[in-house]
Amino acid sequence: MGGVVTVDAREAGQAAERDQPRMAGESGRQRAEKRQDTQQAQRDEDEQERAAGRRDQARRDAERRQAAQQAQQRNAREQAAARQEAQRRQAGQMQRRNDAAQRDARERAARQDAQRRQAGQIQRRDDAMQRNARERAARQDAQRRQAGQIQRRDDAMQQREARERAAARQDAQRRQAGQVQQRNAERQRQQREQAEAGRRAGMRPDDRTNRDPRQFDRRDRDQPRVAGQRDRQDANDRRAGERRAGERDGGRDWSNNDRRVDRGIDRRWDERRIRDDGQRADRYRAAVRAQQRSVNQQRIRLLQQQRRMAQYRYEQQYYQRLNQRQARWNMHNPYNFDNSYYYEPASYRYLYGGRYYQTNRYGADLMRQAVDLGYREGFNAGRADRQDSWRNDYRNAFAYQDANYGYDGYYVSQAEYNHYFRQGFRRGYEDGYNSRYHYGRRDDDGNIVILAAVLAAIVGLQLL
């Protein structure tokens, strides 16, 4: 705007100079006023220009200040953002370090806890091994003491029997000696009578009479041996009779002497044993059938009332296995002279009911089978009670009360088989109820079996 005013003033001045000749006639006052007005206008224009310049300068200064302020603000914002970013990065690093430290602490605590648990397990295993070793040593010591007592009783019995046999032999020898003396005296009397008769008849004794003394001597020498054989046979028959009278439902209590005698037992005794075993098996099968008919329905009603469905399913499977075993038995009868059990001598002895008994490998295998099957059935019964949330009560299980699964009525008595079956059942029930394998394990085929050491400790078979 200042530039426009300056141009107008100049044009006015130039017009005034052109009009000066015309204005020459005007008064000096007017010319002076005009000059003053012109100068004043010039001064106003200059002032306006200066004011416009100041305004421009002020605007530029304001713009510079504003730009500087904006730059400062931008720098401040950038610095603040940089500080915030640095703080965030620092906070992230600190958080990551804290997380890593916490993770390391958790891992270290987990390792320490695992080490403590492992150390506890090792300590418990060591304690269990030491306890088992002490129990095994105590059992072995008890068995040794018991075996020593039994051996001393056996030795005393053998010594008493030896003394009785010696006394019997001496008595038989005395009787035989008396009989020989009587026969010799009678023979001498007959010889004297024959000699006297020959002399009276004028004849000498013939050759037959001369040979008679030697024949009598030979027969006299054979008499003690024949009498001893007859005495031994009588003793054998007497002991066999005592053994037959002492057997209870097939239980065989054989001493070492009886075992030696039994190896030479006659066929009549074999036939009687086979017949007795067959009758015992028939009684067992009849009892099993009657028991199944009477007990099955009662157990079904009881278990259903108690809502023990797992135990109900297990007992039904047990009945089914009993029936299958019975069907297999009906197809195979071992009671015949072809069964080598009746001819194989005893090779083991075992303690049952406070007395030592003897059996061969057939009876030993059946005893081991009783313990193993008992453990397996006990494990399943205990697991069923645990699934039913029932109390720990192995004696209430039907399989424990029955204890006949796997028994066909031969090789050992039913009472013995029941005893060993229940020994295995009780241990299997404890493992199944507590979900553990303390007395048993699973084999490669997944079957539940009792540990060999536990089996050997229960049966306690000793080689003869």
LOZA-782730 format. One record per residue (C-alpha): residue number from 1; y, x, z. Coordinates in steps of 0.2 Angstrom, whole numbers, plus 5000, padded with zeros to 4 digits. Each point is the difference from the previous one (the first is absolute). Last residue first. Layout:
N
<NUM; <Y; X; Z>>
...
//
This chain:
464
<464; <4335; 5076; 5241>>
<463; <5017; 4997; 4992>>
<462; <5012; 4991; 5012>>
<461; <5008; 4984; 4995>>
<460; <5016; 4995; 5010>>
<459; <5003; 4983; 4991>>
<458; <5018; 4998; 5007>>
<457; <5005; 5019; 4999>>
<456; <4992; 5002; 4982>>
<455; <5010; 4984; 4994>>
<454; <5016; 5007; 5008>>
<453; <4998; 5017; 4992>>
<452; <4996; 4992; 4983>>
<451; <5016; 4989; 5000>>
<450; <4996; 4981; 4997>>
<449; <5002; 4993; 4983>>
<448; <5012; 4988; 4991>>
<447; <4997; 5000; 4982>>
<446; <5014; 5005; 4988>>
<445; <4988; 5009; 4988>>
<444; <5006; 5018; 5005>>
<443; <4996; 4995; 5018>>
<442; <5012; 4991; 5012>>
<441; <5001; 5006; 5018>>
<440; <4992; 4997; 5017>>
<439; <5002; 5002; 5019>>
<438; <5019; 5002; 5001>>
<437; <5004; 4991; 4983>>
<436; <5014; 4989; 5004>>
<435; <5006; 4982; 4998>>
<434; <4999; 4996; 5019>>
<433; <4988; 4985; 4998>>
<432; <4990; 5009; 4987>>
<431; <4999; 5016; 5010>>
<430; <4995; 4991; 5016>>
<429; <4987; 4989; 4990>>
<428; <4992; 5015; 4992>>
<427; <4997; 5008; 5017>>
<426; <4993; 4985; 5008>>
<425; <4989; 4997; 4984>>
<424; <4993; 5017; 5000>>
<423; <4993; 4998; 5018>>
<422; <4995; 4982; 4996>>
<421; <4989; 5006; 4986>>
<420; <4992; 5013; 5011>>
<419; <4995; 4988; 5013>>
<418; <4995; 4986; 4988>>
<417; <4988; 5012; 4991>>
<416; <4992; 5005; 5017>>
<415; <4998; 4982; 5006>>
<414; <4992; 4996; 4983>>
<413; <4987; 5014; 5002>>
<412; <5000; 5014; 4988>>
<411; <4990; 5004; 4983>>
<410; <4999; 4981; 4996>>
<409; <5008; 4983; 5002>>
<408; <5012; 4999; 4985>>
<407; <5016; 5006; 5008>>
<406; <5015; 5002; 4988>>
<405; <5010; 4987; 5009>>
<404; <4992; 4996; 5017>>
<403; <5015; 5003; 5012>>
<402; <5001; 4981; 5004>>
<401; <5012; 5001; 5014>>
<400; <5010; 5013; 4992>>
<399; <5000; 4991; 4983>>
<398; <5005; 4984; 5009>>
<397; <5016; 5008; 5006>>
<396; <5004; 4995; 5019>>
<395; <4995; 5018; 5006>>
<394; <5013; 5008; 4989>>
<393; <5014; 4992; 5009>>
<392; <5018; 5006; 4996>>
<391; <5010; 4984; 5000>>
<390; <5003; 4990; 4984>>
<389; <5015; 5002; 4989>>
<388; <4990; 4993; 4986>>
<387; <5002; 5016; 4990>>
<386; <4996; 5010; 5015>>
<385; <4984; 4990; 5002>>
<384; <4995; 5003; 4982>>
<383; <5003; 5019; 5002>>
<382; <4989; 5001; 5015>>
<381; <4986; 4990; 4991>>
<380; <5001; 5012; 4984>>
<379; <5000; 5016; 5011>>
<378; <4986; 4993; 5010>>
<377; <4989; 4996; 4985>>
<376; <5003; 5018; 4993>>
<375; <4996; 5008; 5017>>
<374; <4985; 4990; 5003>>
<373; <4994; 5004; 4982>>
<372; <5002; 5019; 5004>>
<371; <4991; 4998; 5018>>
<370; <4986; 4990; 4993>>
<369; <4997; 5012; 4985>>
<368; <4999; 5015; 5012>>
<367; <4986; 4991; 5009>>
<366; <4991; 4995; 4984>>
<365; <5001; 5018; 4994>>
<364; <4993; 5006; 5017>>
<363; <4986; 4988; 4999>>
<362; <4995; 5005; 4982>>
<361; <5002; 5019; 5005>>
<360; <4987; 4999; 5014>>
<359; <5002; 4993; 5017>>
<358; <4999; 5005; 5018>>
<357; <5006; 4992; 5016>>
<356; <5009; 5008; 5016>>
<355; <5004; 4988; 5014>>
<354; <5016; 4995; 5008>>
<353; <5002; 4984; 4990>>
<352; <4999; 5010; 4984>>
<351; <5000; 5019; 4998>>
<350; <4994; 5007; 4983>>
<349; <4986; 5011; 4993>>
<348; <4997; 5005; 4983>>
<347; <4986; 5006; 4988>>
<346; <4986; 4987; 5004>>
<345; <4986; 5001; 4988>>
<344; <4999; 4992; 4983>>
<343; <4984; 4989; 4998>>
<342; <5007; 4983; 5004>>
<341; <5017; 5003; 4992>>
<340; <4991; 5005; 4984>>
<339; <4998; 4982; 4995>>
<338; <4985; 4998; 4988>>
<337; <4990; 4993; 5015>>
<336; <5010; 4984; 4999>>
<335; <5014; 4992; 5009>>
<334; <5015; 5005; 4989>>
<333; <5003; 4982; 4994>>
<332; <5012; 4998; 4985>>
<331; <5006; 4984; 4991>>
<330; <5002; 4991; 5017>>
<329; <5011; 5014; 5006>>
<328; <5012; 4999; 4985>>
<327; <5003; 4981; 5004>>
<326; <5003; 5004; 5019>>
<325; <5013; 5013; 4995>>
<324; <5008; 4988; 4989>>
<323; <5000; 4987; 5014>>
<322; <5007; 5012; 5012>>
<321; <5014; 5005; 4988>>
<320; <5005; 4982; 4998>>
<319; <5001; 4998; 5018>>
<318; <5011; 5015; 5002>>
<317; <5011; 4993; 4986>>
<316; <5002; 4984; 5009>>
<315; <5004; 5010; 5016>>
<314; <5014; 5009; 4991>>
<313; <5007; 4984; 4992>>
<312; <5001; 4991; 5018>>
<311; <5007; 5016; 5008>>
<310; <5014; 4999; 4987>>
<309; <5002; 4981; 5003>>
<308; <5002; 5001; 5018>>
<307; <5008; 4983; 5003>>
<306; <4992; 4998; 5017>>
<305; <4992; 4983; 4995>>
<304; <4995; 5008; 4984>>
<303; <4992; 5014; 5009>>
<302; <4990; 4989; 5012>>
<301; <4994; 4988; 4986>>
<300; <4994; 5014; 4989>>
<299; <4992; 5009; 5015>>
<298; <4990; 4984; 5005>>
<297; <4994; 4997; 4982>>
<296; <4994; 5018; 4998>>
<295; <4992; 5001; 5018>>
<294; <4985; 4988; 4998>>
<293; <4994; 5003; 4982>>
<292; <5004; 5019; 5000>>
<291; <4991; 5002; 5017>>
<290; <4984; 4991; 4994>>
<289; <5000; 5010; 4984>>
<288; <5002; 5016; 5010>>
<287; <4987; 4996; 5012>>
<286; <4987; 4996; 4987>>
<285; <5004; 5017; 4991>>
<284; <4999; 5009; 5017>>
<283; <4983; 4992; 5004>>
<282; <4993; 5004; 4983>>
<281; <5006; 5018; 5002>>
<280; <4992; 5001; 5017>>
<279; <4984; 4994; 4992>>
<278; <5001; 5013; 4986>>
<277; <5003; 5013; 5013>>
<276; <4985; 4995; 5011>>
<275; <4988; 4999; 4984>>
<274; <5006; 5017; 4994>>
<273; <4998; 5007; 5018>>
<272; <4982; 4992; 5001>>
<271; <4995; 5007; 4983>>
<270; <5006; 5017; 5005>>
<269; <4990; 4999; 5016>>
<268; <4984; 4995; 4991>>
<267; <5003; 5014; 4988>>
<266; <4998; 5014; 5013>>
<265; <5014; 5010; 5008>>
<264; <5000; 5018; 4997>>
<263; <5018; 5003; 4999>>
<262; <5002; 4988; 5015>>
<261; <4992; 5012; 5011>>
<260; <5013; 5013; 4997>>
<259; <5014; 4987; 5002>>
<258; <4991; 4994; 5016>>
<257; <5001; 5018; 5007>>
<256; <5018; 5002; 4996>>
<255; <5004; 4983; 5008>>
<254; <5001; 4984; 4990>>
<253; <5010; 4984; 5006>>
<252; <4999; 4989; 4985>>
<251; <5010; 4984; 5000>>
<250; <4991; 4987; 4989>>
<249; <5004; 4984; 5010>>
<248; <4996; 5009; 5016>>
<247; <4987; 5014; 4999>>
<246; <4993; 5004; 5017>>
<245; <4983; 4992; 4997>>
<244; <4998; 5009; 4983>>
<243; <5005; 5016; 5008>>
<242; <4988; 4998; 5014>>
<241; <4986; 4996; 4988>>
<240; <5004; 5015; 4990>>
<239; <5000; 5010; 5016>>
<238; <4982; 4994; 5004>>
<237; <4994; 5002; 4983>>
<236; <5006; 5018; 5000>>
<235; <4993; 5003; 5017>>
<234; <4983; 4993; 4995>>
<233; <5001; 5011; 4984>>
<232; <5004; 5015; 5011>>
<231; <4985; 4996; 5011>>
<230; <4988; 4998; 4985>>
<229; <5006; 5017; 4993>>
<228; <4997; 5008; 5017>>
<227; <4983; 4993; 5001>>
<226; <4995; 5006; 4983>>
<225; <5007; 5017; 5004>>
<224; <4991; 5000; 5017>>
<223; <4984; 4994; 4993>>
<222; <4999; 5013; 4986>>
<221; <4994; 5014; 5011>>
<220; <4986; 4989; 5007>>
<219; <4994; 4995; 4983>>
<218; <4999; 5018; 4996>>
<217; <4991; 5004; 5016>>
<216; <4988; 4985; 4997>>
<215; <4996; 5006; 4983>>
<214; <4997; 5018; 5006>>
<213; <4989; 4993; 5014>>
<212; <4990; 4989; 4988>>
<211; <4995; 5014; 4988>>
<210; <4985; 5006; 5011>>
<209; <4994; 4982; 5002>>
<208; <5000; 4998; 4981>>
<207; <4992; 5017; 4998>>
<206; <4984; 4994; 5010>>
<205; <4998; 5004; 5018>>
<204; <4984; 5009; 5003>>
<203; <4982; 4992; 5002>>
<202; <4986; 5001; 5012>>
<201; <5001; 4981; 5004>>
<200; <5004; 5004; 5018>>
<199; <5012; 5014; 4995>>
<198; <5008; 4988; 4988>>
<197; <5002; 4987; 5013>>
<196; <5008; 5012; 5012>>
<195; <5011; 5006; 4986>>
<194; <5005; 4982; 4995>>
<193; <5004; 4996; 5018>>
<192; <5010; 5016; 5002>>
<191; <5009; 4996; 4984>>
<190; <5003; 4982; 5006>>
<189; <5007; 5007; 5017>>
<188; <5011; 5012; 4991>>
<187; <5006; 4986; 4989>>
<186; <5004; 4989; 5015>>
<185; <5009; 5015; 5008>>
<184; <5009; 5003; 4985>>
<183; <5005; 4982; 4997>>
<182; <5006; 4999; 5018>>
<181; <5010; 5016; 4999>>
<180; <5007; 4994; 4984>>
<179; <5005; 4983; 5008>>
<178; <5008; 5009; 5014>>
<177; <5009; 5011; 4988>>
<176; <5006; 4985; 4991>>
<175; <5006; 4992; 5016>>
<174; <5009; 5016; 5005>>
<173; <5007; 5001; 4982>>
<172; <5006; 4982; 5000>>
<171; <5008; 5003; 5017>>
<170; <5008; 5016; 4994>>
<169; <5006; 4991; 4984>>
<168; <5007; 4986; 5010>>
<167; <5009; 5012; 5012>>
<166; <5007; 5009; 4985>>
<165; <5005; 4984; 4992>>
<164; <5008; 4994; 5016>>
<163; <5009; 5017; 5002>>
<162; <5006; 4999; 4982>>
<161; <5006; 4982; 5002>>
<160; <5009; 5006; 5016>>
<159; <5007; 5015; 4990>>
<158; <5005; 4989; 4986>>
<157; <5008; 4987; 5011>>
<156; <5010; 5014; 5009>>
<155; <5005; 5007; 4984>>
<154; <5005; 4983; 4993>>
<153; <5010; 4997; 5016>>
<152; <5008; 5018; 4999>>
<151; <5004; 4996; 4982>>
<150; <5008; 4983; 5004>>
<149; <5011; 5009; 5013>>
<148; <5004; 5013; 4988>>
<147; <5004; 4988; 4987>>
<146; <5011; 4990; 5012>>
<145; <5009; 5016; 5005>>
<144; <5001; 5005; 4981>>
<143; <5006; 4983; 4995>>
<142; <5013; 5000; 5014>>
<141; <5006; 5017; 4995>>
<140; <5000; 4994; 4982>>
<139; <5010; 4985; 5005>>
<138; <5012; 5010; 5010>>
<137; <5002; 5012; 4986>>
<136; <5003; 4986; 4988>>
<135; <5013; 4992; 5012>>
<134; <5009; 5017; 5002>>
<133; <4999; 5003; 4981>>
<132; <5006; 4982; 4997>>
<131; <5014; 5003; 5012>>
<130; <5005; 5016; 4992>>
<129; <4999; 4993; 4983>>
<128; <5011; 4985; 5006>>
<127; <5012; 5011; 5008>>
<126; <5001; 5011; 4985>>
<125; <5002; 4984; 4989>>
<124; <5014; 4994; 5012>>
<123; <5008; 5017; 5000>>
<122; <4999; 5000; 4981>>
<121; <5007; 4983; 4999>>
<120; <5014; 5004; 5012>>
<119; <5004; 5016; 4990>>
<118; <5001; 4989; 4984>>
<117; <5011; 4988; 5009>>
<116; <5011; 5013; 5006>>
<115; <5001; 5009; 4983>>
<114; <5003; 4983; 4992>>
<113; <5014; 4997; 5012>>
<112; <5007; 5018; 4997>>
<111; <4999; 4997; 4982>>
<110; <5009; 4983; 5001>>
<109; <5013; 5008; 5011>>
<108; <5003; 5014; 4988>>
<107; <5001; 4987; 4986>>
<106; <5012; 4989; 5009>>
<105; <5011; 5015; 5005>>
<104; <4999; 5006; 4982>>
<103; <5005; 4983; 4994>>
<102; <5014; 4999; 5013>>
<101; <5007; 5017; 4995>>
<100; <4999; 4995; 4981>>
<99; <5009; 4984; 5004>>
<98; <5013; 5010; 5010>>
<97; <5002; 5013; 4986>>
<96; <5001; 4985; 4987>>
<95; <5013; 4992; 5011>>
<94; <5010; 5016; 5002>>
<93; <4999; 5003; 4981>>
<92; <5005; 4982; 4997>>
<91; <5015; 5001; 5013>>
<90; <5005; 5016; 4991>>
<89; <5000; 4992; 4983>>
<88; <5009; 4985; 5007>>
<87; <5013; 5011; 5008>>
<86; <5002; 5010; 4984>>
<85; <5002; 4984; 4991>>
<84; <5012; 4994; 5013>>
<83; <5010; 5016; 4999>>
<82; <5000; 5000; 4981>>
<81; <5006; 4982; 5000>>
<80; <5013; 5004; 5013>>
<79; <5005; 5015; 4989>>
<78; <5000; 4989; 4985>>
<77; <5011; 4987; 5009>>
<76; <5012; 5013; 5006>>
<75; <5001; 5008; 4983>>
<74; <5003; 4983; 4993>>
<73; <5013; 4996; 5013>>
<72; <5008; 5017; 4997>>
<71; <5000; 4997; 4982>>
<70; <5007; 4983; 5002>>
<69; <5013; 5007; 5012>>
<68; <5005; 5013; 4987>>
<67; <5000; 4987; 4986>>
<66; <5011; 4989; 5011>>
<65; <5011; 5015; 5004>>
<64; <5001; 5004; 4982>>
<63; <5004; 4982; 4995>>
<62; <5013; 4999; 5014>>
<61; <5007; 5017; 4994>>
<60; <5000; 4993; 4982>>
<59; <5008; 4984; 5006>>
<58; <5013; 5009; 5010>>
<57; <5004; 5012; 4985>>
<56; <5001; 4985; 4989>>
<55; <5012; 4991; 5013>>
<54; <5010; 5016; 5002>>
<53; <5001; 5001; 4981>>
<52; <5005; 4982; 4999>>
<51; <5013; 5003; 5013>>
<50; <5007; 5016; 4991>>
<49; <5001; 4990; 4984>>
<48; <5008; 4985; 5009>>
<47; <5012; 5013; 5008>>
<46; <5004; 5007; 4983>>
<45; <5002; 4983; 4993>>
<44; <5012; 4996; 5014>>
<43; <5009; 5016; 4998>>
<42; <5002; 4996; 4981>>
<41; <5006; 4983; 5004>>
<40; <5012; 5007; 5012>>
<39; <5006; 5012; 4987>>
<38; <5002; 4986; 4988>>
<37; <5009; 4989; 5012>>
<36; <5011; 5015; 5005>>
<35; <5004; 5003; 4981>>
<34; <5003; 4982; 4998>>
<33; <5011; 4999; 5014>>
<32; <5009; 5016; 4994>>
<31; <5002; 4992; 4983>>
<30; <5006; 4984; 5007>>
<29; <5013; 5010; 5010>>
<28; <5005; 5010; 4985>>
<27; <5006; 4985; 4992>>
<26; <4993; 4994; 4984>>
<25; <5007; 5007; 4984>>
<24; <4987; 5013; 4997>>
<23; <4987; 4986; 5001>>
<22; <4999; 4999; 4981>>
<21; <4999; 5019; 4999>>
<20; <4987; 5000; 5014>>
<19; <4989; 4987; 4992>>
<18; <4988; 5013; 4993>>
<17; <5000; 5009; 5016>>
<16; <4997; 4984; 5009>>
<15; <4986; 4996; 4989>>
<14; <4992; 5017; 5003>>
<13; <5002; 4997; 5019>>
<12; <4992; 4983; 4999>>
<11; <4985; 5007; 4990>>
<10; <4999; 5014; 5013>>
<9; <5000; 4987; 5014>>
<8; <4986; 4989; 4991>>
<7; <4989; 5015; 4998>>
<6; <5002; 5005; 5018>>
<5; <4995; 4982; 5006>>
<4; <4984; 5000; 4989>>
<3; <4995; 5017; 5008>>
<2; <5002; 4994; 5017>>
<1; <4988; 4985; 4997>>
//
